[in-house]
Protein backbone atom coordinates (compact mmCIF):
# COMPACT_ATOMS: atom_id res chain seq x y z
CA UNK A 1 0.00 0.00 0.00
CA UNK A 2 1.38 3.41 -0.87
CA UNK A 3 2.20 5.57 2.14
CA UNK A 4 1.27 9.20 2.61
CA UNK A 5 2.43 11.56 5.34
CA UNK A 6 -0.41 13.96 6.16
CA UNK A 7 0.12 17.19 8.08
CA UNK A 8 -2.74 17.15 10.57
CA UNK A 9 -3.39 20.18 12.75
CA UNK A 10 -6.78 18.98 13.88
CA UNK A 11 -8.47 21.80 11.99
CA UNK A 12 -11.18 21.62 9.36
CA UNK A 13 -8.81 21.70 6.39
CA UNK A 14 -6.33 19.07 7.50
CA UNK A 15 -9.11 16.72 8.65
CA UNK A 16 -10.53 16.92 5.14
CA UNK A 17 -7.09 16.25 3.66
CA UNK A 18 -6.79 13.03 5.72
CA UNK A 19 -10.14 11.85 4.34
CA UNK A 20 -9.15 12.76 0.76
CA UNK A 21 -5.76 11.01 1.04
CA UNK A 22 -7.47 7.86 2.34
CA UNK A 23 -9.95 8.11 -0.52
CA UNK A 24 -6.98 8.17 -2.91
CA UNK A 25 -5.84 4.83 -1.48
CA UNK A 26 -2.99 5.96 0.77
CA UNK A 27 -2.01 4.43 4.09
CA UNK A 28 -2.05 7.50 6.31
CA UNK A 29 0.82 8.52 8.58
CA UNK A 30 -0.41 11.63 10.37
CA UNK A 31 2.06 14.24 11.58
CA UNK A 32 1.02 16.96 14.00
CA UNK A 33 3.56 19.75 14.32
CA UNK A 34 3.08 21.66 17.55
CA UNK A 35 4.42 25.20 17.78
CA UNK A 36 3.67 28.17 19.99
CA UNK A 37 0.96 28.25 22.57
CA UNK A 38 -1.89 26.19 21.23
CA UNK A 39 -0.62 22.85 22.47
CA UNK A 40 -3.35 21.06 24.37
CA UNK A 41 -6.43 21.88 22.33
CA UNK A 42 -4.66 21.08 19.04
CA UNK A 43 -3.22 17.81 20.26
CA UNK A 44 -6.64 16.72 21.47
CA UNK A 45 -8.41 17.69 18.23
CA UNK A 46 -5.80 16.02 16.06
CA UNK A 47 -6.07 12.83 18.14
CA UNK A 48 -9.86 12.80 17.79
CA UNK A 49 -9.69 13.36 14.04
CA UNK A 50 -7.01 10.69 13.55
CA UNK A 51 -9.07 8.22 15.58
CA UNK A 52 -12.30 8.97 13.71
CA UNK A 53 -10.79 8.72 10.24
CA UNK A 54 -8.39 5.84 10.96
CA UNK A 55 -4.67 6.30 10.41
CA UNK A 56 -1.76 3.84 10.36
CA UNK A 57 0.30 6.07 12.68
CA UNK A 58 0.17 9.48 14.31
CA UNK A 59 3.25 11.40 15.46
CA UNK A 60 3.67 14.69 17.28
CA UNK A 61 6.70 16.92 16.77
CA UNK A 62 7.14 20.04 18.87
CA UNK A 63 8.96 23.08 17.53
CA UNK A 64 9.53 25.87 19.96
CA UNK A 65 9.05 28.88 17.69
CA UNK A 66 8.46 31.21 20.65
CA UNK A 67 12.05 32.46 20.37
CA UNK A 68 11.44 33.54 16.79
CA UNK A 69 8.33 35.54 17.57
CA UNK A 70 6.53 37.61 14.99
CA UNK A 71 3.11 36.02 15.39
CA UNK A 72 0.06 36.21 17.63
CA UNK A 73 0.14 32.41 17.65
CA UNK A 74 3.61 32.18 19.19
CA UNK A 75 4.13 35.54 20.93
CA UNK A 76 2.15 37.81 23.23
CA UNK A 77 0.11 39.67 20.61
CA UNK A 78 -3.70 39.88 20.69
CA UNK A 79 -5.60 37.76 18.17
CA UNK A 80 -7.91 40.11 16.19
CA UNK A 81 -11.65 39.52 16.56
CA UNK A 82 -14.71 40.18 14.42
CA UNK A 83 -12.85 41.33 11.30
CA UNK A 84 -14.76 41.57 8.03
CA UNK A 85 -13.74 39.56 4.99
CA UNK A 86 -12.14 42.41 3.04
CA UNK A 87 -9.80 43.21 5.95
CA UNK A 88 -8.87 39.54 6.29
CA UNK A 89 -8.00 39.37 2.61
CA UNK A 90 -6.08 42.62 2.29
CA UNK A 91 -3.33 42.13 4.84
CA UNK A 92 -1.03 39.44 6.21
CA UNK A 93 -2.61 38.84 9.64
CA UNK A 94 -0.71 38.96 12.94
CA UNK A 95 -1.55 35.27 13.30
CA UNK A 96 0.83 34.55 10.41
CA UNK A 97 3.68 32.35 11.68
CA UNK A 98 6.88 33.09 9.74
CA UNK A 99 7.88 30.26 7.42
CA UNK A 100 5.33 28.00 9.08
CA UNK A 101 4.43 25.96 6.03
CA UNK A 102 8.09 25.56 5.11
CA UNK A 103 8.94 24.35 8.62
CA UNK A 104 5.99 21.92 8.73
CA UNK A 105 6.68 20.55 5.23
CA UNK A 106 10.36 20.13 6.14
CA UNK A 107 9.52 18.00 9.16
CA UNK A 108 7.06 16.04 7.02
CA UNK A 109 9.88 15.54 4.52
CA UNK A 110 12.04 14.03 7.27
CA UNK A 111 9.26 11.63 8.24
CA UNK A 112 8.54 10.76 4.60
CA UNK A 113 12.21 9.92 4.17
CA UNK A 114 12.23 7.59 7.18
CA UNK A 115 8.96 5.87 6.18
CA UNK A 116 9.84 5.83 2.47
CA UNK A 117 6.48 7.47 1.82
CA UNK A 118 5.49 8.38 -1.71
CA UNK A 119 3.57 11.54 -0.89
CA UNK A 120 3.17 14.36 1.60
CA UNK A 121 -0.34 15.80 1.88
CA UNK A 122 -0.93 19.32 3.19
CA UNK A 123 -3.96 21.58 3.39
CA UNK A 124 -2.63 24.77 1.81
CA UNK A 125 -5.35 26.80 0.20
CA UNK A 126 -4.88 29.75 -2.12
CA UNK A 127 -8.52 30.92 -1.97
CA UNK A 128 -9.34 31.89 1.61
CA UNK A 129 -5.92 33.24 2.56
CA UNK A 130 -4.67 34.98 -0.54
CA UNK A 131 -2.25 37.07 1.55
CA UNK A 132 0.09 34.19 2.41
CA UNK A 133 2.94 33.70 -0.07
CA UNK A 134 3.51 30.13 1.14
CA UNK A 135 0.00 29.00 0.22
CA UNK A 136 0.41 29.38 -3.53
CA UNK A 137 0.90 26.53 -6.04
CA UNK A 138 4.21 28.00 -7.27
CA UNK A 139 5.54 27.84 -3.71
CA UNK A 140 4.49 24.21 -3.33
CA UNK A 141 6.12 23.33 -6.66
CA UNK A 142 9.37 24.99 -5.56
CA UNK A 143 9.28 23.06 -2.28
CA UNK A 144 8.85 19.81 -4.22
CA UNK A 145 11.83 20.62 -6.46
CA UNK A 146 13.95 21.38 -3.40
CA UNK A 147 12.78 18.16 -1.70
CA UNK A 148 13.76 16.11 -4.74
CA UNK A 149 17.33 17.38 -4.35
CA UNK A 150 17.38 17.07 -0.54
CA UNK A 151 16.74 13.38 -0.11
CA UNK A 152 18.20 10.01 -1.02
CA UNK A 153 14.88 8.95 -2.57
CA UNK A 154 14.87 12.05 -4.76
CA UNK A 155 18.43 11.52 -5.90
CA UNK A 156 17.56 7.92 -6.78
CA UNK A 157 14.72 9.09 -9.00
CA UNK A 158 11.77 8.61 -6.63
CA UNK A 159 11.15 12.07 -5.21
CA UNK A 160 8.29 12.46 -2.77
CA UNK A 161 5.21 14.15 -4.23
CA UNK A 162 3.67 17.12 -2.41
CA UNK A 163 -0.11 16.93 -2.75
CA UNK A 164 -2.28 19.90 -1.76
CA UNK A 165 -5.80 18.81 -2.63
CA UNK A 166 -7.51 21.89 -1.17
CA UNK A 167 -5.43 24.42 -3.10
CA UNK A 168 -8.21 25.73 -5.33
CA UNK A 169 -11.29 24.87 -3.28
CA UNK A 170 -13.51 27.39 -1.51
CA UNK A 171 -14.12 26.63 2.20
CA UNK A 172 -17.72 25.55 1.55
CA UNK A 173 -16.52 23.15 -1.16
CA UNK A 174 -13.92 21.70 1.22
CA UNK A 175 -16.65 21.04 3.80
CA UNK A 176 -18.99 19.54 1.20
CA UNK A 177 -16.26 17.13 0.09
CA UNK A 178 -15.34 16.28 3.68
CA UNK A 179 -18.95 15.48 4.57
CA UNK A 180 -19.19 13.24 1.51
CA UNK A 181 -16.08 11.37 2.77
CA UNK A 182 -17.43 11.06 6.32
CA UNK A 183 -15.45 13.70 8.22
CA UNK A 184 -17.05 14.56 11.57
CA UNK A 185 -16.36 18.29 11.77
CA UNK A 186 -17.57 18.49 15.36
CA UNK A 187 -14.22 16.89 16.28
CA UNK A 188 -12.11 19.51 14.50
CA UNK A 189 -10.63 22.65 15.99
CA UNK A 190 -9.60 25.73 14.00
CA UNK A 191 -9.87 28.59 16.52
CA UNK A 192 -6.85 30.86 17.04
CA UNK A 193 -7.89 31.85 20.54
CA UNK A 194 -9.92 29.16 22.29
CA UNK A 195 -11.58 29.92 25.62
CA UNK A 196 -11.39 26.96 28.00
CA UNK A 197 -10.84 24.59 25.10
CA UNK A 198 -13.80 25.89 23.04
CA UNK A 199 -13.77 27.90 19.79
CA UNK A 200 -14.18 31.65 20.36
CA UNK A 201 -16.43 32.22 17.32
CA UNK A 202 -14.86 35.62 16.62
CA UNK A 203 -11.33 35.17 15.25
CA UNK A 204 -10.64 34.95 11.50
CA UNK A 205 -10.45 31.15 11.57
CA UNK A 206 -13.81 30.83 13.37
CA UNK A 207 -15.53 33.42 11.17
CA UNK A 208 -14.39 31.74 7.94
CA UNK A 209 -15.77 28.40 9.17
CA UNK A 210 -19.05 29.86 10.39
CA UNK A 211 -19.68 31.56 7.03
CA UNK A 212 -18.85 28.44 5.02
CA UNK A 213 -21.16 26.19 7.05
CA UNK A 214 -23.85 28.85 6.84
CA UNK A 215 -23.47 28.92 3.04
CA UNK A 216 -24.27 25.19 3.10
CA UNK A 217 -27.31 25.85 5.29
CA UNK A 218 -25.56 24.35 8.32
CA UNK A 219 -24.32 25.44 11.73
CA UNK A 220 -20.63 24.88 12.44
CA UNK A 221 -20.75 21.70 14.58
CA UNK A 222 -17.59 22.75 16.46
CA UNK A 223 -19.54 25.72 17.83
CA UNK A 224 -22.78 23.87 18.51
CA UNK B 1 24.23 47.28 9.00
CA UNK B 2 23.11 44.26 6.99
CA UNK B 3 21.77 41.40 9.08
CA UNK B 4 22.71 37.75 8.69
CA UNK B 5 21.12 34.76 10.41
CA UNK B 6 23.82 32.16 11.06
CA UNK B 7 23.02 28.54 11.88
CA UNK B 8 25.34 27.82 14.79
CA UNK B 9 25.64 24.29 16.15
CA UNK B 10 28.71 25.05 18.18
CA UNK B 11 30.81 22.80 15.95
CA UNK B 12 33.96 23.62 14.04
CA UNK B 13 32.22 24.42 10.76
CA UNK B 14 29.50 26.71 12.05
CA UNK B 15 31.94 28.60 14.31
CA UNK B 16 34.02 29.32 11.21
CA UNK B 17 30.90 30.46 9.36
CA UNK B 18 30.12 33.00 12.11
CA UNK B 19 33.63 34.43 11.76
CA UNK B 20 33.36 34.56 7.96
CA UNK B 21 29.94 36.25 8.05
CA UNK B 22 31.29 38.88 10.46
CA UNK B 23 34.28 39.35 8.18
CA UNK B 24 31.81 40.03 5.33
CA UNK B 25 30.34 42.88 7.40
CA UNK B 26 27.15 41.27 8.65
CA UNK B 27 25.51 41.86 12.02
CA UNK B 28 25.21 38.28 13.28
CA UNK B 29 22.00 36.75 14.61
CA UNK B 30 22.95 33.25 15.67
CA UNK B 31 20.38 30.47 15.64
CA UNK B 32 21.01 27.16 17.37
CA UNK B 33 18.53 24.46 16.43
CA UNK B 34 18.43 21.74 19.03
CA UNK B 35 17.18 18.31 18.05
CA UNK B 36 17.59 14.85 19.45
CA UNK B 37 19.77 13.98 22.38
CA UNK B 38 22.77 16.26 22.24
CA UNK B 39 21.16 19.15 24.06
CA UNK B 40 23.44 20.28 26.86
CA UNK B 41 26.87 19.96 25.27
CA UNK B 42 25.73 21.67 22.08
CA UNK B 43 24.00 24.53 23.85
CA UNK B 44 27.10 25.14 25.92
CA UNK B 45 29.49 25.04 22.95
CA UNK B 46 27.29 27.33 20.86
CA UNK B 47 27.07 29.83 23.74
CA UNK B 48 30.84 29.85 24.14
CA UNK B 49 31.41 30.33 20.41
CA UNK B 50 28.81 33.12 20.17
CA UNK B 51 30.38 34.88 23.15
CA UNK B 52 33.92 34.58 21.80
CA UNK B 53 33.10 35.82 18.31
CA UNK B 54 30.53 38.44 19.32
CA UNK B 55 26.97 38.24 17.98
CA UNK B 56 24.06 40.70 18.05
CA UNK B 57 21.66 38.00 19.24
CA UNK B 58 21.58 34.25 19.87
CA UNK B 59 18.41 32.18 19.84
CA UNK B 60 17.73 28.53 20.59
CA UNK B 61 14.91 26.62 18.93
CA UNK B 62 14.15 23.04 19.96
CA UNK B 63 12.70 20.55 17.53
CA UNK B 64 11.74 17.22 18.96
CA UNK B 65 12.75 14.93 16.10
CA UNK B 66 12.82 11.87 18.36
CA UNK B 67 9.38 10.84 17.08
CA UNK B 68 10.66 10.75 13.51
CA UNK B 69 13.63 8.53 14.27
CA UNK B 70 15.93 7.20 11.60
CA UNK B 71 19.17 8.53 13.07
CA UNK B 72 21.75 7.66 15.69
CA UNK B 73 21.56 11.30 16.75
CA UNK B 74 17.86 11.21 17.61
CA UNK B 75 17.09 7.52 18.23
CA UNK B 76 18.65 4.66 20.15
CA UNK B 77 21.19 3.56 17.54
CA UNK B 78 24.92 3.21 18.30
CA UNK B 79 27.21 5.88 16.87
CA UNK B 80 29.92 4.10 14.80
CA UNK B 81 33.49 4.48 16.01
CA UNK B 82 36.91 4.33 14.37
CA UNK B 83 35.69 4.15 10.75
CA UNK B 84 38.20 4.75 7.95
CA UNK B 85 37.73 7.55 5.45
CA UNK B 86 36.60 5.41 2.52
CA UNK B 87 33.77 3.88 4.61
CA UNK B 88 32.68 7.36 5.77
CA UNK B 89 32.51 8.54 2.19
CA UNK B 90 30.80 5.56 0.62
CA UNK B 91 27.61 5.40 2.65
CA UNK B 92 25.03 7.68 4.25
CA UNK B 93 25.92 7.25 7.94
CA UNK B 94 23.45 6.27 10.67
CA UNK B 95 24.10 9.71 12.18
CA UNK B 96 22.30 11.27 9.20
CA UNK B 97 19.22 13.10 10.49
CA UNK B 98 16.46 12.98 7.85
CA UNK B 99 15.85 16.36 6.23
CA UNK B 100 18.00 18.01 8.90
CA UNK B 101 19.40 20.77 6.74
CA UNK B 102 15.97 21.52 5.30
CA UNK B 103 14.45 21.74 8.78
CA UNK B 104 17.25 23.97 10.10
CA UNK B 105 17.20 26.26 7.06
CA UNK B 106 13.40 26.52 7.34
CA UNK B 107 13.60 27.72 10.92
CA UNK B 108 16.36 30.13 9.91
CA UNK B 109 14.05 31.36 7.16
CA UNK B 110 11.38 32.14 9.73
CA UNK B 111 13.85 34.09 11.83
CA UNK B 112 15.23 35.90 8.78
CA UNK B 113 11.68 36.92 7.92
CA UNK B 114 11.03 38.36 11.39
CA UNK B 115 14.39 40.19 11.52
CA UNK B 116 14.22 41.26 7.87
CA UNK B 117 17.68 39.77 7.45
CA UNK B 118 19.37 39.84 4.05
CA UNK B 119 21.17 36.52 4.33
CA UNK B 120 21.17 33.11 5.97
CA UNK B 121 24.60 31.55 6.50
CA UNK B 122 25.02 27.81 6.89
CA UNK B 123 28.00 25.49 7.05
CA UNK B 124 27.09 22.89 4.44
CA UNK B 125 30.10 21.31 2.89
CA UNK B 126 30.18 19.12 -0.20
CA UNK B 127 33.74 17.85 0.29
CA UNK B 128 33.92 15.93 3.56
CA UNK B 129 30.40 14.44 3.47
CA UNK B 130 29.80 13.69 -0.17
CA UNK B 131 27.10 11.16 0.78
CA UNK B 132 24.55 13.75 1.93
CA UNK B 133 22.22 14.98 -0.83
CA UNK B 134 21.33 18.10 1.19
CA UNK B 135 24.93 19.35 1.28
CA UNK B 136 25.23 19.99 -2.46
CA UNK B 137 25.16 23.43 -4.11
CA UNK B 138 22.17 22.45 -6.31
CA UNK B 139 20.19 21.65 -3.16
CA UNK B 140 21.05 25.02 -1.60
CA UNK B 141 20.06 26.81 -4.82
CA UNK B 142 16.70 25.01 -4.84
CA UNK B 143 16.12 25.96 -1.21
CA UNK B 144 16.82 29.61 -2.07
CA UNK B 145 14.33 29.52 -4.96
CA UNK B 146 11.69 28.01 -2.67
CA UNK B 147 12.44 30.61 0.02
CA UNK B 148 12.01 33.43 -2.47
CA UNK B 149 8.45 32.22 -3.12
CA UNK B 150 7.68 31.47 0.55
CA UNK B 151 8.12 34.90 2.07
CA UNK B 152 6.78 38.43 1.86
CA UNK B 153 10.31 39.78 1.31
CA UNK B 154 10.82 37.40 -1.58
CA UNK B 155 7.50 38.31 -3.19
CA UNK B 156 8.44 41.98 -2.89
CA UNK B 157 11.69 41.40 -4.77
CA UNK B 158 14.12 41.13 -1.84
CA UNK B 159 14.55 37.40 -1.33
CA UNK B 160 16.90 36.26 1.40
CA UNK B 161 20.24 34.96 0.14
CA UNK B 162 21.50 31.56 1.34
CA UNK B 163 25.28 31.74 1.78
CA UNK B 164 27.29 28.55 2.33
CA UNK B 165 30.89 29.75 2.46
CA UNK B 166 32.36 26.34 3.34
CA UNK B 167 30.76 24.49 0.43
CA UNK B 168 33.94 23.75 -1.50
CA UNK B 169 36.56 23.94 1.23
CA UNK B 170 38.45 20.98 2.66
CA UNK B 171 38.33 20.68 6.45
CA UNK B 172 41.97 21.79 6.83
CA UNK B 173 41.25 24.89 4.71
CA UNK B 174 38.22 25.70 6.86
CA UNK B 175 40.37 25.55 9.99
CA UNK B 176 43.13 27.64 8.40
CA UNK B 177 40.59 30.35 7.48
CA UNK B 178 38.99 30.20 10.93
CA UNK B 179 42.34 30.62 12.68
CA UNK B 180 43.09 33.61 10.44
CA UNK B 181 39.75 35.13 11.54
CA UNK B 182 40.39 34.45 15.23
CA UNK B 183 38.16 31.44 15.93
CA UNK B 184 39.10 29.66 19.15
CA UNK B 185 38.50 26.04 18.20
CA UNK B 186 39.02 24.83 21.76
CA UNK B 187 35.51 26.20 22.42
CA UNK B 188 33.85 24.23 19.62
CA UNK B 189 32.21 20.84 19.89
CA UNK B 190 31.64 18.45 16.97
CA UNK B 191 31.50 15.02 18.62
CA UNK B 192 28.48 12.79 17.91
CA UNK B 193 28.86 10.85 21.14
CA UNK B 194 30.47 12.90 23.91
CA UNK B 195 31.46 11.21 27.16
CA UNK B 196 30.76 13.37 30.19
CA UNK B 197 30.72 16.47 27.99
CA UNK B 198 34.01 15.69 26.26
CA UNK B 199 34.67 14.68 22.64
CA UNK B 200 35.04 10.89 22.21
CA UNK B 201 37.85 11.14 19.64
CA UNK B 202 36.54 8.09 17.74
CA UNK B 203 33.34 8.99 15.90
CA UNK B 204 33.36 10.26 12.29
CA UNK B 205 33.07 13.90 13.36
CA UNK B 206 36.01 13.63 15.77
CA UNK B 207 38.18 11.68 13.32
CA UNK B 208 37.64 14.22 10.53
CA UNK B 209 38.68 17.05 12.86
CA UNK B 210 41.70 15.22 14.23
CA UNK B 211 43.01 14.47 10.74
CA UNK B 212 42.49 18.04 9.53
CA UNK B 213 44.32 19.59 12.49
CA UNK B 214 47.07 17.01 12.08
CA UNK B 215 47.41 18.00 8.42
CA UNK B 216 48.10 21.55 9.64
CA UNK B 217 50.67 20.23 12.11
CA UNK B 218 48.33 20.90 15.03
CA UNK B 219 46.50 18.94 17.72
CA UNK B 220 42.72 19.39 17.84
CA UNK B 221 42.38 21.85 20.75
CA UNK B 222 38.94 20.42 21.64
CA UNK B 223 40.67 17.14 22.49
CA UNK B 224 43.66 18.65 24.25
Interface residues (C-beta under 8 A of the other chain):
Chain A: X59 X60 X61 X62 X63 X64 X65 X67 X68 X69 X70 X92 X97 X98 X99 X100 X101 X102 X103 X105 X106 X107 X109 X110 X111 X113 X114 X133 X134 X136 X138 X139 X142 X143 X145 X146 X147 X148 X149 X150 X151 X152 X154 X155
Chain B: X59 X60 X61 X62 X63 X64 X65 X67 X68 X69 X70 X92 X97 X98 X99 X100 X101 X102 X103 X105 X106 X107 X109 X110 X111 X113 X114 X133 X134 X136 X138 X139 X142 X143 X145 X146 X147 X148 X149 X150 X151 X152 X154 X155
